[in-house]
Structures are given as structure tokens and as C-alpha cells.
Amino acid sequence: MRLLLIHSDYIEYEAQKKTAMAEEEIIGKDSLNDAITAFCAVESIDEEDPGDVVSQAAAEILATAGKVNAERVMIYPYAHLSNDLASPDQAVAALKALETELSGSIEVKRAPFGWYKSFKLSCKGHPLSELSRTILPGGADAPAKKEVNREWFVLTPEGEKKDISGYMDDSNFGRLVARETGAGGSVGGDPIHVELMRAKELVDYEARSDVGNLRWLPRGKLIRDLLADYCLHTVLDYGGSPVETPVMYDLGDPAIYAHAAKFGERQYRFKSNNRNMMLRFAACFGMFSIMHDMHISPNTLPLKMYELSTYSFRHEQKGEVIGLKRLRTFTMPDMHTLTKDMADALSCFEEQLMMGWKSGEDLETPLEGAFRCTRDFYDENADWVRKVVNLSGRPLLIEIISERMHYWVAKIDLAAIDSQGRPIENPTVQIDVESAHRFDISYHDREGQVIHPPILHCSPTGSIERVICAMLEGTGRMAVPSFPVWLAPTQVRILPVAERHIGYAQVLMEQMNAAALRCDLDDRDESVGKKIREAGMDWVPFVVVIGDQEEESGLLTVTIRSKSGPKKPYKEQLKAEDLIALVRSETADKPFRPLYTPRLLSRKPRYI
């Protein structure tokens, strides 16, 4: 329990509006003079031994009252003192118990729980007039969390169980094993994507916002939108239905309140008039609300619902926020699947896992996998876990947790490895066994029984920002760094040798853009050598130089970045239609958007 004790000249309150978790039969308006105002937040850990916590809190309040000669106490529920709150029922029970325990020793009143209240308070201002205390079950030295045991091992596609020590090597999977199991050493310095995201004018920091909120420049915005299109097409092909839901939710709703408490202090909370609100950290809240209000038939299951949550918010520690890897505001492709039962959930898990592996191939971000589950789940589904590894076609790190700590009983995280050997978690699939109960999402089976089925959480790529992070980090291992052609902000750049070649170059540029290629023209009064160097710095995959010979013959001299070496560019002579066909072959079945920057480089601004 968290306490904020204020020695007050007076405290007065008035209940304004009830929330969904409000207690009934309250005293709606009251006051107390010359009193200790005890602002209280009952925390989830208090549920381990509420009697002990109440006894400790009562003793602390009475001791403080004795020191300042106060003879009255106002117990005032104040959830803002903690982001790891107990359930509403437990909180009310603890506050009532605290009132009862104090009443034999001092005059006590209690403000109602679950109401939006206005209050006025005057603090006396002496050295003991403002005190804060944290109460833990069993005393201050008691452990804050239940002890959870973990077992780590590696499963191979052949079903063999291996000790993790055999995988502590310099491979990407070895790096994942080392970092996840705590064997990896600390790494200093910024990952390489932080410099690249600015050098390539993709993303920049926004000093006028909160840390971890970024400004997206046209080139980066294009890549981000194309990745969003990729996710949408992937989910639609899988049978998902897109929705859009709010970014903020009322903490007065018991289900929202309980679900938010799972994420502890990593939340943005604020007040809207008299309502305590939070910014979402995923699209769960809105989709679960839709599912709750639906008429669900088992004939329509599994039901797949998708949202590109622009944005989700997590109040990460300031010192941990860096570049595109860890943000406070991010874009998450988020799919939730309401299943019939656990067997249905396992089947959908397999399908969605394969979507995650395929995204690593499509986006050219090699992935490694870690599967996590509870001991009970593993004991019941060991054969299925081996099947998952076999489907993956590669070894997976397995983590067995002695008891469930979260809403999920099993999950898989697929991660790219950055230039410093650290994982960048991207695609994920999770089996949630809590939320259908918490949000009262149910259907009736043939016998008329109410079923609260498992729900799958899936992000087929992980957050868009982390995908771009993984791509930029991956360029550090390339001889000639580049984006996949379908994501290159400029796919073809035309470089006229002299001013007289600009007219023909413009005709070619229009032809390329009309054929759904992103083509721009460097019409600046610069040397060809400088134009070529800058096209290379922009990672343009196809660079066309236009001189007299090209204009007369119609054969274009094309430098192809993917076939070039660090110091030896690869060139081909191609007709315009052949170049168009080549680019299209590189981008087949991938989303397309036109240029987000001016077609003429003479009109292109500098952003950084």
C-alpha cells in the first residue's frame, strides 16, 4: 500500500460522478478539520496478505497522528500513487478494514472509492506535515514479487532437447540465447541505426515533444506507410477484419483498470475533467470492447480482428529510450483472434507464427526465436511445442516459467539481432487466457454453457519502428547497404550529363513514374560524379546516367546497386521498358506508393 499523509487544517470533498467500480451507499459530501489526510493506494502485492498490510498502515497512520497531535483521520482513496493497483474489490475491502482498525483509536472518516471527487485541502506546512510511506506484506524487507523459477533449453527441429551452453557462439541465434538467458555482457554506445535514421533523413528526434516521440520525414514516412500496407495485406489475406479504436480509455471501467494494472508504471495517465484516463499501450482495449459487445457464434470462430495502432504509448524509462528500438510512442500492427477453445488457439498460433517467419524473409530482416510458456502448459502440450519448433525449421530457445505471471500461458517472440548483438523483438504471438474473462467476452456452446475462450495476440511484424530499426541495423553487415527495392524511397534516379539531356531525362522520368516506379531526376547543376556519389548515399537501387549516346540509342546505362561491390559498380545497358520490368520483378507482390519527395532534386529541401 502506498500512503501520502498530510497534516491538514481541513480536508473537504464532494463526490461528483460514479465510475463503473464505484461503491454504493456512500457519504457523498463530508469534511474534517485538523486531521491527518491519508491518501491511500492499495496495490496488487497487498492481495498476498491484506490483513498484514492494513495492520501496518493503521500503525503508521496512528504513529504519525501521535507525532503531530492529530485526533482525526480522513482515509482518501487515491489511485494516482501507484500504477500497480489491486483489483477494485480488494481495494475497497482493504480500505474498509483500515477504517475499522483505526476507529477504535481515533476519529476516522473515509471518502468513497470509485467516484470522481472534488476536494479542498489545506496543509499545515510544518516538517512532519507531508510524509509518504510504502507498506509491503510481511514488512519492508519482504520480497515484492513471488518467486518464479525458470528453465532454459534449446529444442531442435528434430525434437532434441539441448543445453543452452552448446549455443553460446557468435551466430545470431547464439547471441539471442546469451542475451535472453543473462549470459550476454553489457554493450555500450548507440546502435548504428541511430546515426543512419538521421543521415538518410528518415526520422529525427522531436525536442518539443516528450522523449521517445519522433518526427517522420518524407522518406521515412514513405517506408513506414509501405510497411503498414504490407501488414494490412498480410492480415487481409489471412482473413482478418480491420477496425479502428480510440487511443485513450477510462480507468473507471473495471476491465480497463485491471488490464492496465498488468503493465505497471509504463503508462501515460491523465485527467479529463473528473475522469482518470490512460493512453493505450496496445490495441487490446478497443478490440476487446468490440468483442464484448458482439453477438458471438461458435460458427464464426476463429474471429480475427486487426488494427494498425497509430499510436500506442508506453512510458519507458527515459534512459532506456533510444532511436527506433525503444520508444514511448510507436506504431503496432495488432491482430487479436478470438478462438473456440485451446485446440483452436494452438492451430491459429501455428498459422500466425509462420506469418511472423515470412515477414522476416519478405522484409529481409533475419529472425531468431524464443518460445515461452508456463510449466503447466508445457507439461500438457510438450508434443505441440516440438511441432512448433519443427514448423519453424530451426532451433528455438525455450523458456519454461514455473507459474503464470501474465495474461498469457504461451508466447513466441521473433527477434532480429542488431549490430551490437542485441535482440530487436519484432513478430510475436501470445495465447491469452485472462482477457475473455476480464472483459466478459463469451459465447454459448451447444449445451448452452458460457465459454470464455482463449484470445491470441499477434503482431505479424512487430512495431513498424522496430522493423525499420532492424533494417538499418542489418545494413551494417552488408557490403553495399540498401533497402529492399520495394521500400527504397527512390527506386530509380536519372542523372543527365549536361543541361541538354534534361528534356529526354524528364520524358524517361515520367515514363517510369507512370509505370508505378518511384523515379526522380537530378537536374541540379552539379558534376556527374557528385550526382552519382549522392545517389549512392541515398541508397538508390537503380541509377541511370543519360548522355548523348543514351539519348541517341535509347539504351540506358544503369548502375544496379544490389550487384555492385564497395568499390566496383555493376552496370548494364537496358532499354527503358527492360528497366521497368527489372524493377517490377524486384517488387512483385509488394505494396506500392508514389514518391513522397519532389521529382526534381533541384526542388528537394534539406530536412537535417
CORBELBEL-V353061 format. One record per residue. OMEGA is omega in whole degrees, -180 to 180 (none if undefined). NEAR is the number of other C-alpha atoms within 12 Angstrom. D_FIRST is the distance of its C-alpha to the first C-alpha in Angstrom with 2 decimals. Layout:
# CORBELBEL-V353061
((OMEGA/NEAR/D_FIRST) (OMEGA/NEAR/D_FIRST))
This chain:
# CORBELBEL-V353061
((174/48/0.00) (180/38/3.78) (168/37/6.49) (-173/33/10.14) (-178/38/12.50) (173/38/16.06) (-166/39/19.00) (166/34/21.02) (175/24/24.70) (171/25/23.76) (175/34/21.33) (-179/29/22.94) (173/28/22.05) (178/23/24.09) (-175/28/23.14) (-174/21/25.38) (-179/23/25.01) (172/25/23.22) (-179/28/21.80) (-179/22/22.46) (-175/27/19.12) (173/28/19.62) (-177/27/19.57) (176/18/23.03) (-175/12/24.61) (166/19/22.64) (-170/20/23.60) (-178/26/24.47) (-177/21/25.11) (179/25/24.06) (179/32/23.67) (180/32/22.98) (177/26/24.79) (-171/28/23.97) (166/37/20.35) (171/47/16.86) (-176/47/15.24) (174/45/11.47) (-172/37/10.26) (170/43/6.94) (179/40/5.64) (-173/46/4.69) (-177/42/5.43) (-179/36/8.67) (-180/34/8.20) (-179/37/6.42) (178/30/9.92) (179/24/11.62) (-175/24/11.11) (180/30/9.35) (180/27/11.63) (180/26/10.69) (179/39/6.94) (180/41/8.42) (179/28/11.13) (-179/31/9.44) (179/42/7.64) (179/37/11.16) (180/21/12.95) (-180/29/11.45) (180/46/12.33) (179/33/15.66) (180/23/16.48) (178/32/16.17) (178/34/18.16) (-178/20/20.72) (-176/18/21.23) (179/26/22.06) (176/20/23.83) (-177/32/21.82) (-178/29/22.47) (179/36/20.47) (170/42/16.89) (175/42/16.13) (-174/44/12.83) (178/47/12.81) (-175/42/10.99) (-174/34/10.83) (-175/36/10.39) (180/28/12.03) (-176/26/9.19) (173/29/8.70) (178/32/11.50) (-168/31/10.05) (173/36/8.94) (175/35/9.32) (-179/33/12.76) (-179/34/13.63) (180/24/14.85) (-179/28/11.81) (179/39/9.68) (180/35/12.59) (-179/24/12.97) (-179/38/9.58) (176/44/10.29) (179/30/13.82) (178/26/13.10) (177/40/11.26) (-180/34/14.39) (-177/22/16.66) (-180/28/15.43) (-169/32/15.83) (178/22/19.08) (-174/15/21.17) (-173/21/20.69) (176/26/20.47) (-174/24/21.40) (171/35/18.51) (-179/35/18.52) (174/38/16.17) (-174/41/16.83) (179/37/17.29) (173/39/15.11) (178/36/16.97) (167/36/19.52) (-173/34/20.70) (166/29/20.92) (177/23/22.83) (174/25/21.74) (-176/19/23.34) (174/26/21.87) (-179/22/23.73) (-175/23/22.09) (172/23/24.21) (176/15/24.33) (-174/14/24.57) (-179/13/22.99) (-174/23/19.98) (179/27/19.53) (-179/24/16.82) (175/27/13.97) (-179/24/10.72) (172/27/8.20) (-179/31/5.84) (178/36/4.88) (175/31/6.59) (178/30/8.81) (179/22/12.03) (-174/21/11.21) (-178/16/11.12) (-178/11/14.23) (178/19/13.21) (-177/16/14.06) (-176/22/11.62) (173/16/14.08) (179/16/16.61) (180/13/19.96) (179/16/22.32) (-179/15/26.02) (174/20/28.43) (-180/23/32.18) (170/30/34.38) (179/29/38.02) (172/37/40.63) (178/33/42.57) (178/27/46.00) (178/21/47.78) (178/21/49.98) (-179/24/47.03) (177/20/46.99) (-175/21/43.79) (175/19/43.87) (-177/20/41.93) (-178/30/40.20) (179/17/42.12) (-177/19/45.23) (179/27/43.82) (-179/24/42.74) (-175/18/45.47) (175/18/46.09) (178/19/46.25) (178/31/43.69) (177/33/42.42) (179/30/42.30) (177/35/40.23) (-179/40/37.76) (-178/38/37.53) (-177/31/37.02) (-176/30/34.27) (-177/35/32.32) (176/26/32.52) (-179/15/31.66) (-179/19/35.25) (179/20/36.04) (178/14/36.13) (-180/12/34.69) (-180/13/36.88) (176/11/37.28) (-180/12/38.72) (171/20/38.62) (-170/30/39.80) (-177/28/43.25) (-177/35/42.28) (177/32/40.68) (-176/24/44.14) (-176/32/45.94) (177/37/43.91) (-179/26/45.09) (180/22/48.52) (178/34/49.37) (176/30/48.05) (-173/37/45.63) (175/34/42.25) (175/32/41.14) (177/26/38.01) (-175/16/37.27) (-177/11/36.50) (176/11/35.97) (174/13/33.07) (176/21/29.70) (-180/27/30.06) (172/32/30.68) (-169/31/32.69) (170/32/36.39) (-179/29/39.75) (179/27/42.05) (-170/28/45.71) (-178/27/48.54) (178/39/49.20) (178/37/45.56) (178/31/45.07) (180/31/48.06) (-180/41/46.69) (-180/38/43.31) (178/32/45.05) (177/32/47.33) (175/39/44.46) (177/37/42.85) (179/26/46.26) (-180/32/46.43) (-180/42/43.11) (180/32/44.24) (179/26/47.58) (-178/32/45.98) (178/34/43.71) (177/20/46.57) (-179/15/48.83) (180/24/46.23) (179/23/46.11) (179/28/42.90) (-179/24/42.62) (173/27/41.22) (173/27/38.89) (-174/23/37.03) (-177/27/33.65) (178/26/31.52) (-179/28/29.44) (-175/31/26.64) (-176/33/24.60) (179/32/22.70) (174/40/19.00) (176/32/19.63) (-175/28/21.37) (-179/26/19.31) (178/32/21.17) (-179/36/20.79) (-178/37/17.07) (-180/33/16.65) (179/37/19.24) (-178/40/17.84) (179/32/14.45) (-175/27/16.69) (171/28/17.59) (-172/26/14.34) (-176/22/15.07) (-176/26/18.82) (168/33/19.23) (177/29/21.10) (-179/31/19.49) (-180/19/21.33) (173/18/22.21) (-169/16/25.54) (-180/13/26.51) (-175/22/23.66) (174/25/22.51) (-174/29/19.64) (173/28/21.54) (171/36/21.45) (-175/35/24.39) (173/39/25.13) (173/40/24.84) (-179/42/27.58) (-176/38/29.88) (-172/47/28.02) (-176/39/26.66) (-179/33/30.14) (178/40/32.02) (178/38/29.74) (176/27/30.13) (180/27/33.89) (179/34/33.93) (-175/24/32.05) (-177/15/34.73) (163/18/37.66) (-174/16/40.00) (174/26/39.82) (178/22/42.77) (179/24/42.83) (-179/15/46.20) (-178/16/44.56) (3/27/42.17) (178/32/41.21) (-175/34/40.22) (-177/33/39.66) (-172/38/38.03) (171/40/37.95) (167/39/36.70) (-173/43/37.13) (175/37/33.77) (8/28/34.85) (165/30/32.33) (-172/36/29.03) (174/33/26.29) (-176/33/23.81) (180/30/22.16) (177/26/23.22) (-175/17/22.85) (-178/17/25.69) (-180/13/27.33) (-179/17/27.53) (-179/24/29.28) (173/30/32.99) (-179/38/36.02) (-174/46/36.06) (-178/40/34.05) (-173/34/30.50) (171/34/29.96) (178/34/27.48) (-174/39/29.99) (-177/38/32.22) (-174/40/34.56) (169/40/33.81) (-167/47/36.43) (178/49/34.30) (176/47/35.83) (-176/47/34.21) (174/45/36.35) (-174/47/35.86) (178/38/37.68) (-173/33/39.21) (-177/27/37.72) (179/27/36.80) (178/19/40.48) (179/23/40.76) (-180/37/37.62) (179/34/39.14) (179/26/42.40) (177/35/40.84) (180/41/38.78) (-179/31/42.10) (-176/25/43.64) (173/43/40.80) (-179/42/40.61) (173/33/44.31) (179/33/43.70) (178/40/41.36) (-178/38/43.99) (179/24/46.67) (177/34/44.75) (177/32/44.80) (-177/18/48.57) (-176/31/49.18) (178/40/47.16) (175/27/48.58) (-177/38/45.20) (-174/34/45.48) (171/44/42.35) (-171/40/40.93) (173/45/38.60) (179/44/35.54) (-177/41/34.77) (177/39/31.37) (176/37/30.51) (179/31/28.75) (-180/25/30.69) (-179/17/31.33) (-178/27/32.67) (-180/26/34.92) (-179/16/36.31) (-170/16/37.28) (-176/20/38.57) (180/22/39.95) (179/18/43.35) (177/24/41.91) (177/41/40.00) (177/28/43.36) (179/26/44.93) (179/39/42.48) (179/33/43.47) (177/22/47.12) (-179/25/46.88) (177/33/45.37) (-179/20/48.39) (178/24/46.60) (175/37/44.26) (170/44/40.54) (-179/46/37.69) (175/40/35.76) (178/33/32.13) (-178/31/31.07) (-172/27/27.35) (178/22/26.64) (-176/24/24.21) (178/27/23.20) (-173/25/20.18) (178/24/21.23) (-176/30/23.18) (174/28/26.41) (177/37/28.31) (178/43/30.97) (171/42/31.68) (176/42/34.23) (175/37/33.98) (-173/45/37.27) (165/43/37.41) (180/44/40.10) (-176/42/40.39) (-175/39/40.57) (179/28/43.08) (177/28/40.80) (-179/33/40.32) (-179/34/36.79) (171/36/35.95) (-176/44/35.63) (-179/38/33.94) (-178/44/35.91) (177/44/36.73) (170/42/34.22) (-176/44/34.25) (176/37/31.29) (-175/43/31.26) (-180/37/28.30) (-179/31/27.76) (-164/27/24.65) (179/36/25.50) (176/37/28.44) (-175/24/26.30) (-178/29/23.45) (180/30/26.06) (176/24/28.43) (-172/32/31.25) (169/33/33.96) (178/32/37.66) (177/18/39.86) (-175/18/41.91) (178/11/45.49) (179/8/44.45) (179/11/42.26) (177/12/38.96) (-178/19/35.98) (172/25/35.14) (-168/29/32.00) (175/37/33.52) (176/39/32.33) (177/47/32.12) (169/48/33.28) (180/44/31.90) (165/47/34.72) (-174/48/35.59) (179/50/39.25) (-165/51/39.23) (-177/45/35.70) (-179/40/34.97) (-179/45/38.20) (-179/46/37.18) (175/42/36.68) (179/50/40.02) (175/47/41.76) (-179/44/39.94) (178/46/41.30) (-179/44/44.75) (177/43/44.92) (-180/38/43.67) (-180/36/46.33) (178/28/49.09) (179/24/48.67) (-179/20/50.35) (174/20/53.15) (176/17/56.60) (-174/26/56.85) (-180/29/53.46) (168/38/53.27) (167/38/51.34) (-173/34/52.54) (-177/35/55.46) (178/38/53.83) (-179/41/50.95) (-179/44/53.15) (169/42/52.89) (-179/48/56.68) (179/47/58.52) (174/47/62.04) (-180/47/63.19) (-177/48/66.82) (175/47/68.36) (-179/41/71.79) (-177/32/73.98) (-178/23/75.66) (-178/21/75.54) (-179/17/78.33) (-175/25/76.13) (-179/27/73.32) (179/21/75.04) (179/30/75.31) (178/37/71.77) (177/27/70.47) (178/22/72.33) (-180/37/70.71) (179/37/67.26) (178/24/67.68) (-180/22/68.94) (-179/36/65.88) (177/28/63.39) (179/16/65.36) (178/24/64.97) (168/26/61.12) (174/41/60.76) (-175/40/58.86) (173/43/61.72) (-172/42/62.07) (177/43/64.99) (-177/41/65.13) (-177/33/67.76) (178/24/67.09) (-180/18/69.96) (179/19/68.79) (178/18/70.46) (180/24/70.10) (180/16/68.65) (178/16/65.80) (179/29/65.15) (180/31/65.01) (-178/20/62.60) (174/21/60.24) (177/35/60.42) (178/31/59.41) (177/21/56.48) (179/32/55.41) (179/36/55.66) (-174/40/58.17) (-180/43/59.31) (-178/46/62.87) (-176/45/64.82) (175/44/68.29) (-178/41/70.86) (174/40/73.63) (-178/26/76.94) (-176/21/80.60) (-180/17/80.87) (-179/26/77.82) (-178/27/78.96) (-174/12/82.47) (-174/15/81.66) (175/24/78.50) (-176/23/77.00) (174/35/73.70) (-172/32/72.67) (171/35/69.07) (-177/34/66.75) (-171/35/64.30) (-175/37/61.15) (-180/29/60.06) (-177/21/63.39) (172/24/63.62) (-179/17/63.01) (-178/15/61.42) (-176/12/64.88) (180/14/67.02) (178/23/66.54) (-176/21/67.76) (174/21/70.06) (173/23/71.81) (-177/23/74.42) (169/25/73.25) (-178/21/74.39) (-178/35/71.90) (178/20/71.60) (176/20/71.05) (178/35/68.22) (-180/30/66.62) (-180/18/66.98) (179/25/65.49) (180/37/62.38) (178/24/61.98) (179/15/62.26) (-174/25/59.38) (-176/27/57.18) (176/18/58.23) (178/14/55.67) (180/27/53.15) (177/29/52.02) (168/32/54.00) (-180/31/53.40) (178/31/55.92) (172/35/55.65) (-179/27/52.91) (-180/28/54.91) (179/22/58.45) (178/32/61.29) (-177/26/63.20) (177/25/61.62) (-179/17/63.43) (-178/14/61.06) (-180/19/57.86) (171/15/55.47) (-178/17/53.51) (-178/18/49.74) (none/18/48.71))
